[in-house]
């Protein structure tokens, strides 16, 4: 049976902040400092005594070696009668006795050694790691977090993949739900889903961003495509405690300005789609991000460092009421903006700018199949011309039904090659 490990040396651990031997009339902090100073002085005296003993033992051991060597030479040379062999032997015994006493004293020191925080452990290996990006700013002047190097690489990788997809699909045609007449109409893009550079200006004006609007759009697009699942999950969270935990785990992503812009656009889109209750939840969560960014800006700290202080403040009744008041004001602005946006979309549909194809060179107006849309339109039967001009699917279906199948297929194929009709 193997010998059990001896734990007895840990039975005598000395603590400077031990309160058991502190008299109630003595200040504890002073008592702790005095005990620590006494321990340090005692250990210094012990180390000095050990050093002195070791020096004496080495000195006497050298003397013993010298005397032993001389006695050995005397044994080999019987003619040497000048040396006192008995005297040297007695001196060796005396030196051995002194060294034994010294060693016993060292053993006593070691046996009664009191362990403390300074001598219980020693450092065997030490390393220093330097963060190469430590000097880079981690948040902007508006209080929002900046993407980390890892996040930048992910978004750049997503942007490269997106560019590859765009290159591979440049020859595809866009889907048109209605037939287009020979005089095409162009309509500005509307709706609540453009990047924040244009959509958020009605509510908030960004204080800092990329150099150009194009860079803003691309950066926002890369961010949302990379983190859409996290963003949608955050939009639907209801409990404040769950939101705090979520932000502590994903703060480097959710506390960026693009995340705040995504929630703003989601609020506007939900309101325009008639989802008022969902919009209110998203609006509350959006204001959490905005308030954290404002608090970080005022304290000049990274927004991730003020998450817990913010939720501690919101837990108080006074701050909770103030926060809810801000959420209500934000919801009212969203509702107002949604009404204005719908009016703008209706006005854009009614005031569409028409472009006369006849004013363009023939080479520029040719369709995907190489046919001229004006010539094709003029060659269509009157019923088909009227259907295209009315942009009504029912009228187009009725016109095609009244024709022979081969004629209908012939005319629609020419319309597709000229760009009047998109079969996709």
SULMO-V10524 format. One record per residue. N is the residue number from 0. RES is the residue in one letter. PHI is phi in degrees with one decimal (none if undefined). Layout:
n=[N,N]
res=[RES,RES]
phi=[PHI,PHI]
This chain:
n=[0,1,2,3,4,5,6,7,8,9,10,11,12,13,14,15,16,17,18,19,20,21,22,23,24,25,26,27,28,29,30,31,32,33,34,35,36,37,38,39,40,41,42,43,44,45,46,47,48,49,50,51,52,53,54,55,56,57,58,59,60,61,62,63,64,65,66,67,68,69,70,71,72,73,74,75,76,77,78,79,80,81,82,83,84,85,86,87,88,89,90,91,92,93,94,95,96,97,98,99,100,101,102,103,104,105,106,107,108,109,110,111,112,113,114,115,116,117,118,119,120,121,122,123,124,125,126,127,128,129,130,131,132,133,134,135,136,137,138,139,140,141,142,143,144,145,146,147,148,149,150,151,152,153,154,155,156,157,158,159,160,161,162,163,164,165,166,167,168,169,170,171,172,173,174,175,176,177,178,179,180,181,182,183,184,185,186,187,188,189,190,191,192,193,194,195,196,197,198,199,200,201,202,203,204,205,206,207,208,209,210,211,212,213,214,215,216,217,218,219,220,221,222,223,224,225,226,227,228,229,230,231,232,233,234,235,236,237,238,239,240,241,242,243,244,245,246,247,248,249,250,251,252,253,254,255,256,257,258,259,260,261,262,263,264,265,266,267,268,269,270,271,272,273,274,275,276,277,278,279,280,281,282,283,284,285,286,287,288,289,290,291,292,293,294,295,296,297,298,299,300,301,302,303,304,305,306,307,308,309,310,311,312,313,314,315,316,317,318,319,320,321,322,323,324,325,326,327,328,329,330,331,332,333,334,335,336,337,338,339,340,341,342,343,344,345,346,347,348,349,350,351,352,353,354,355,356,357,358,359,360,361,362,363,364,365,366,367,368,369,370,371,372,373,374,375,376,377,378,379,380,381,382,383,384,385,386,387,388,389,390,391,392,393,394,395,396,397,398,399,400,401,402,403,404,405,406,407,408,409,410,411,412,413,414,415,416,417,418,419,420,421,422,423]
res=[X,X,X,X,X,X,X,X,X,X,X,X,X,X,X,X,X,X,X,X,X,X,X,X,X,X,X,X,X,X,X,X,X,X,X,X,X,X,X,X,X,X,X,X,X,X,X,X,X,X,X,X,X,X,X,X,X,X,X,X,X,X,X,X,X,X,X,X,X,X,X,X,X,X,X,X,X,X,X,X,X,X,X,X,X,X,X,X,X,X,X,X,X,X,X,X,X,X,X,X,X,X,X,X,X,X,X,X,X,X,X,X,X,X,X,X,X,X,X,X,X,X,X,X,X,X,X,X,X,X,X,X,X,X,X,X,X,X,X,X,X,X,X,X,X,X,X,X,X,X,X,X,X,X,X,X,X,X,X,X,X,X,X,X,X,X,X,X,X,X,X,X,X,X,X,X,X,X,X,X,X,X,X,X,X,X,X,X,X,X,X,X,X,X,X,X,X,X,X,X,X,X,X,X,X,X,X,X,X,X,X,X,X,X,X,X,X,X,X,X,X,X,X,X,X,X,X,X,X,X,X,X,X,X,X,X,X,X,X,X,X,X,X,X,X,X,X,X,X,X,X,X,X,X,X,X,X,X,X,X,X,X,X,X,X,X,X,X,X,X,X,X,X,X,X,X,X,X,X,X,X,X,X,X,X,X,X,X,X,X,X,X,X,X,X,X,X,X,X,X,X,X,X,X,X,X,X,X,X,X,X,X,X,X,X,X,X,X,X,X,X,X,X,X,X,X,X,X,X,X,X,X,X,X,X,X,X,X,X,X,X,X,X,X,X,X,X,X,X,X,X,X,X,X,X,X,X,X,X,X,X,X,X,X,X,X,X,X,X,X,X,X,X,X,X,X,X,X,X,X,X,X,X,X,X,X,X,X,X,X,X,X,X,X,X,X,X,X,X,X,X,X,X,X,X,X,X,X,X,X,X,X,X,X,X,X,X,X,X,X,X,X,X,X]
phi=[none,-71.7,-73.2,-67.5,-70.5,-90.3,-98.6,-65.8,-68.4,-91.7,-77.8,-123.4,-94.8,-101.9,-118.2,-72.0,-101.7,-73.8,-95.7,-64.4,-99.0,-90.7,-70.1,-61.6,-87.3,-104.7,-65.0,-63.6,-61.3,-65.7,-62.1,-65.3,-64.4,-66.4,-64.0,-65.7,-64.2,-64.4,-64.2,-63.9,-64.7,-63.2,-66.6,-64.6,-65.8,-64.6,-64.7,-64.3,-65.7,-62.7,-63.3,-65.6,-63.0,-63.4,-64.0,-64.4,-66.6,-67.3,-63.1,-68.0,-66.6,-64.9,-63.8,-63.1,-63.9,-65.7,-65.4,-62.0,-65.3,-67.6,-64.0,-63.8,-66.5,-63.4,-66.9,-80.8,-120.8,-73.4,-77.9,-82.0,-106.6,-79.6,-84.9,-95.8,-64.0,-64.8,-65.0,-67.5,-65.1,-65.4,-65.2,-62.8,-62.8,-65.2,-65.5,-61.8,-63.1,-62.8,-65.6,-64.1,-64.7,-64.4,-63.8,-63.9,-67.4,-63.7,-64.9,-66.2,-58.3,-68.1,-67.1,-94.8,-63.2,-98.4,-85.0,-145.9,-64.7,-84.8,-119.2,-72.4,-132.8,-131.5,-82.9,-99.0,-149.8,-136.6,-131.4,-125.1,-106.6,-110.0,-79.3,-66.5,-102.0,-65.2,-80.8,-77.2,-66.7,-104.5,-151.4,-95.8,-67.9,-85.5,98.1,-85.8,-73.9,-93.4,-64.0,-74.7,-60.4,-65.2,-64.7,-61.2,-64.8,-63.3,-67.6,-65.8,-64.3,-65.1,-66.7,-64.3,-63.2,-64.2,-63.8,-64.0,-64.9,-62.9,-64.8,-75.3,-118.9,-70.6,-90.5,-77.9,-99.7,-81.6,-82.4,-118.8,-71.0,-127.2,-65.2,-107.0,-73.4,-61.0,-89.6,-74.3,-125.5,-109.4,-127.4,-61.8,-66.3,-130.7,122.2,-90.2,-113.3,-77.4,-60.7,-69.7,-60.6,-113.3,-80.8,-89.7,-67.7,-73.3,-112.3,-134.6,-111.7,-61.9,-90.9,-155.3,-173.4,-62.0,-65.3,-120.0,-65.7,-61.7,-66.1,-61.4,-62.7,-66.1,-63.6,-64.8,-63.1,-63.6,-64.0,-67.8,-69.2,-79.5,-118.8,-61.6,-64.2,-63.8,-63.5,-65.9,-63.5,-67.6,-58.9,-98.1,-78.0,-109.8,-83.2,-67.0,-67.1,-66.4,-64.8,-61.5,-62.2,-64.2,-70.3,-64.8,-85.1,-126.9,-64.1,-63.3,-98.1,-71.6,-95.4,-84.6,-65.4,-61.9,-64.6,-63.1,-66.1,-62.6,-66.4,-61.4,-67.7,-64.4,-59.4,-63.2,-66.9,-61.4,-66.7,-68.7,-90.2,81.5,-99.8,-64.9,-65.0,-63.3,-62.6,-65.1,-65.2,-63.9,-64.0,-62.2,-67.0,-65.4,-69.2,-60.6,-63.7,-63.6,-67.6,-63.8,-63.6,-66.1,-65.5,-63.4,-64.7,-69.0,-90.4,56.0,-127.0,-66.7,-58.9,-64.5,-84.8,-115.9,-62.3,-65.2,-58.1,-63.2,-70.4,-65.7,-68.7,-65.2,-67.3,-77.9,-60.4,-63.6,-71.6,-64.4,-65.4,-64.8,-64.1,-64.7,-62.8,-64.0,-64.4,-63.4,-64.8,-65.1,-62.8,-62.0,-67.1,-63.5,-61.6,-63.2,-67.6,-63.3,-63.6,-62.9,-65.0,-63.4,-63.9,-63.1,-65.6,-64.4,-65.6,-67.0,-67.2,-82.4,-113.7,-76.3,-80.1,-92.2,-116.6,-80.6,-66.2,-66.5,-81.6,-93.8,-61.0,-60.1,-64.5,-82.8,-100.4,-66.6,-80.5,-62.7,-95.5,86.1,-101.1,-84.7,-62.4,-67.5,-64.3,-64.8,-62.2,-68.0,-87.8,-74.8,-59.9,-58.7,-62.9,-69.8,-60.4,-65.2,-66.2,-66.3,-67.1,-78.6,59.1,-108.6,-66.3,-62.0,-66.9,-66.8,-62.3,-64.1,-66.9,-70.9,-65.5,-77.4,-106.2,-68.4,-56.2,-68.7,-69.3,-62.3,-65.7,-64.0,-67.7,-70.1,-66.3,-68.4,-63.6,-67.6,-68.0,-93.6,92.6,-71.0,-139.3,-116.2,-81.9,-66.1]
